[in-house]
Amino acid sequence: MNIDWAALGTVFGVSLVTTVALVGLFTLGIVGLSKQPETAAGGGPAGGSVLLARAGAYVCFGLCAAAVAYGIYLIVA
């Protein structure tokens, strides 16, 4: 039995980087959804930043779903 250590190391490295990236994206999505509207220094609501954070969170979740779907595609196809 002959093990290709270079290929095994490559698979390990790609898996590690992909896992860290997906966890980071999901964490950013959760942080974006947890942002609550606060009153700005001028007394008005800071709704624009909350909407931007929520839109960014949805983008992060969408990228996570796309990465998972691509992984399933690679396994099945």
N, C-alpha and C positions, 0 to 999 in steps of 0.2 A: 504494500500500500504506500502510495506516494502522496504527500500532502503539499499542495501549492501554498506555501506560507505567505507569499506576496499577495495572492488573491484573497486569502483569508484576512490578512491585515487590511486590504482595501475595503472589503465588505464590512469589517468592524469599524473602520474609520468613517465610511459613508453612513453607516447605521447610527453611529454616535452623533455625528453632525446633524443628521436629519432629525433625530430624536430631540436634541437640544433646541433646534430651530422650531419644531412643532410645539414643544412645551413653552418656549418663549412667546410664540404667536398666540397660543391659547391664553397665556398669562396676560398679555397685553389686551386681549379681548375682554377678559374678566375685569381688568382694571378700568378699561373704557366704559364698561357697563355699570361699574360701581360708582362712577362720578355722579355726584348729586348736584343739583342747581344751587349755587350760592349767590348771595347778593354781592354785587361788585362794590368797589369803594365809593362809587358815585351814587349808590342807593338802588340802582336798577338791577334786575336779574341778569346773570351771565348765562343766558340760555344758548347763545351761539357756541360757546366752548363745550357745553354739554352735548349739543347736537353733533358737533364735530367729533367728540370723543365716542359717542354712540355709533356714528357712521364708521369710524375707524375700527371699533370693536366688531361690527358686522363684517367688515372687510377681513379682519384677522380670522374670524370664525369661518368665513368663506374659503380663505386660503387653506385653513386646516382641513376643511371638508374636501377640498380639491386634492390635497396631498394624500389623504386617506383613500379617496376614490382612485387616484393614480396607483397607489400601492396595491389596492385590490385588483386593479386592471393588470398590473404586472404579474401578480400571482396567478390570476385566472388565464390570461392569454399566453 
